[in-house]
Amino acid sequence: MRWIEKLNDTVARLETFILILLLSVMVLLGFFQVILRDFFSYGFTWTDELLRNLVLWGALMGGSLATKAGRHINIDIITRTLHGRSRAMAEVLVDSASAVVCLFLLKASLDFVQMEREFPQTSMFFGMPVWAFEVIFPVFFLLSAARFLVHAMDGLSAVVTGRELKGGVVAHDFKVGG
């Protein structure tokens, strides 16, 4: 299981780097587009479309990193009232169910991207195919499913071995760079 954690951490570092790069490009492109429009009455037609796609990529990568850290959006009404092993077991069930949902969405997103490839459209961003921007959907659902499964396996291991967990539940520490 240690190699899975290392792989997960490596992917998270790569995601973090890409996210920083995306945010930097978005800020710079947005700034230059505003300057061009306001001071020179000129702008690039492809900038707005590219920025929308970069926001999508950034949001999904951020969501993937939040899933790794166990800080994704969740409804925890039941798990808040539980303690100890019963809480950990409930979290294992929730993480497992979340992984299954992500796997279904992975299949749907793969079908969607394949359909976009079969009926190609081009973007205003240098004529790139639209499906190239949509590849983030299956990537996100694959990473999220894998991370939910890692959380579920970790939690199940803790429940079975009786390992003491931080706050009575599996701690999902998010460490980038070490």
Wavefront OBJ file of the C-alpha trace (Angstrom):
o trace
v 0.000 0.000 0.000
v 3.009 2.254 0.470
v 3.638 2.426 -3.288
v 0.045 3.611 -3.816
v 0.618 6.471 -1.386
v 3.849 7.433 -3.154
v 2.116 7.352 -6.535
v -0.789 9.384 -5.148
v 1.636 11.965 -3.706
v 3.567 12.164 -6.987
v 0.372 12.717 -8.966
v -0.689 15.375 -6.439
v 2.622 17.212 -6.875
v 2.156 17.140 -10.650
v -1.430 18.371 -10.277
v -0.273 21.156 -7.967
v 2.374 22.256 -10.471
v -0.155 22.235 -13.323
v -2.688 24.097 -11.174
v -0.150 26.808 -10.340
v 0.729 27.063 -14.022
v -2.963 27.274 -14.997
v -3.671 29.987 -12.437
v -0.657 31.985 -13.565
v -1.677 31.750 -17.222
v -5.284 32.693 -16.363
v -4.236 35.776 -14.406
v -1.775 36.916 -17.061
v -4.126 36.270 -19.994
v -7.000 37.997 -18.245
v -4.813 40.976 -17.334
v -3.436 41.366 -20.856
v -6.886 40.959 -22.405
v -8.246 43.762 -20.194
v -5.296 46.012 -21.037
v -5.666 45.324 -24.766
v -9.413 45.980 -24.724
v -9.396 49.060 -22.501
v -6.333 50.875 -23.822
v -5.993 49.654 -27.386
v -9.589 48.699 -28.297
v -8.228 45.336 -29.346
v -8.398 41.813 -28.006
v -7.843 38.251 -29.032
v -11.032 36.368 -29.875
v -9.703 33.094 -28.469
v -8.772 34.413 -25.007
v -12.234 34.204 -23.435
v -12.776 30.640 -24.640
v -9.343 29.574 -23.436
v -9.907 31.197 -20.033
v -13.240 29.378 -19.626
v -11.533 26.065 -20.373
v -8.624 26.835 -18.034
v -11.118 27.626 -15.248
v -12.756 24.247 -15.868
v -9.388 22.477 -15.725
v -8.388 24.389 -12.599
v -11.666 23.624 -10.825
v -11.485 19.915 -11.571
v -7.814 19.660 -10.629
v -8.567 21.508 -7.402
v -11.423 19.099 -6.770
v -9.111 16.163 -7.319
v -6.594 17.589 -4.843
v -9.407 18.218 -2.355
v -10.455 14.582 -2.710
v -6.902 13.462 -1.977
v -6.867 15.617 1.139
v -10.310 14.395 2.244
v -11.551 17.986 2.010
v -14.014 17.547 -0.828
v -17.617 18.648 -0.469
v -19.564 16.077 1.480
v -22.720 15.743 3.518
v -21.658 14.345 6.847
v -24.830 14.507 8.924
v -24.612 10.824 9.850
v -20.850 10.565 10.306
v -20.808 13.554 12.699
v -23.034 11.699 15.127
v -20.951 8.522 15.018
v -17.694 7.916 16.853
v -14.808 5.466 16.795
v -15.081 2.341 14.684
v -18.676 2.962 13.613
v -17.692 6.380 12.242
v -14.675 4.930 10.454
v -16.852 2.171 8.978
v -19.437 4.725 7.809
v -16.650 6.682 6.125
v -15.425 3.495 4.425
v -18.926 2.969 3.033
v -19.219 6.601 1.908
v -15.763 6.538 0.274
v -16.583 3.245 -1.449
v -19.910 4.551 -2.742
v -18.204 7.750 -3.918
v -15.638 5.675 -5.820
v -18.414 3.711 -7.536
v -20.188 6.932 -8.547
v -16.906 8.309 -9.901
v -16.381 5.118 -11.916
v -19.822 5.481 -13.502
v -19.048 9.125 -14.277
v -15.661 8.075 -15.664
v -17.424 5.777 -18.128
v -19.897 8.513 -19.073
v -17.122 11.070 -19.540
v -15.091 8.670 -21.695
v -18.165 8.135 -23.869
v -18.685 11.903 -24.041
v -15.104 12.607 -25.124
v -15.268 9.770 -27.673
v -18.482 11.195 -29.104
v -16.854 14.638 -29.326
v -13.956 13.047 -31.217
v -16.311 11.319 -33.658
v -18.155 14.576 -34.412
v -15.282 17.029 -34.140
v -15.636 20.715 -33.497
v -12.768 23.132 -33.358
v -12.248 25.864 -30.833
v -11.262 29.433 -31.534
v -7.983 28.719 -29.730
v -5.816 28.018 -32.777
v -8.328 25.523 -34.130
v -7.727 22.961 -31.382
v -10.361 20.243 -31.228
v -12.899 20.872 -28.458
v -12.497 17.331 -27.118
v -8.890 18.136 -26.148
v -10.203 20.523 -23.502
v -12.782 17.976 -22.321
v -10.205 15.276 -21.574
v -10.045 16.678 -18.041
v -13.401 15.042 -17.229
v -12.255 11.403 -17.430
v -8.932 12.328 -15.813
v -10.759 13.931 -12.887
v -13.155 11.028 -12.382
v -10.346 8.459 -12.635
v -8.203 10.269 -10.058
v -11.162 10.865 -7.757
v -12.294 7.230 -7.932
v -8.760 6.050 -7.180
v -8.442 8.450 -4.257
v -11.795 7.467 -2.786
v -10.706 3.820 -3.034
v -7.413 4.633 -1.280
v -9.354 6.372 1.513
v -11.737 3.412 1.772
v -8.878 0.867 1.918
v -7.053 2.925 4.531
v -10.209 3.206 6.602
v -10.993 -0.485 6.277
v -7.467 -1.350 7.318
v -7.850 0.854 10.384
v -11.208 -0.683 11.285
v -9.899 -4.259 10.918
v -6.632 -3.699 12.785
v -8.152 -1.458 15.453
v -5.571 1.185 14.641
v -6.206 4.450 16.463
v -7.278 7.082 14.018
v -6.986 10.828 14.280
v -10.271 12.079 15.709
v -11.723 8.589 15.516
v -11.583 8.567 11.724
v -9.010 7.999 9.051
v -6.893 11.102 8.671
v -6.409 12.139 5.059
v -3.270 14.203 5.298
v -2.398 16.295 2.298
v 1.341 16.693 1.946
v 2.757 18.130 -1.226
v 6.490 17.960 -1.512
v 7.237 15.594 1.278
l 1 2 3 4 5 6 7 8 9 10 11 12 13 14 15 16 17 18 19 20 21 22 23 24 25 26 27 28 29 30 31 32 33 34 35 36 37 38 39 40 41 42 43 44 45 46 47 48 49 50 51 52 53 54 55 56 57 58 59 60 61 62 63 64 65 66 67 68 69 70 71 72 73 74 75 76 77 78 79 80 81 82 83 84 85 86 87 88 89 90 91 92 93 94 95 96 97 98 99 100 101 102 103 104 105 106 107 108 109 110 111 112 113 114 115 116 117 118 119 120 121 122 123 124 125 126 127 128 129 130 131 132 133 134 135 136 137 138 139 140 141 142 143 144 145 146 147 148 149 150 151 152 153 154 155 156 157 158 159 160 161 162 163 164 165 166 167 168 169 170 171 172 173 174 175 176 177 178
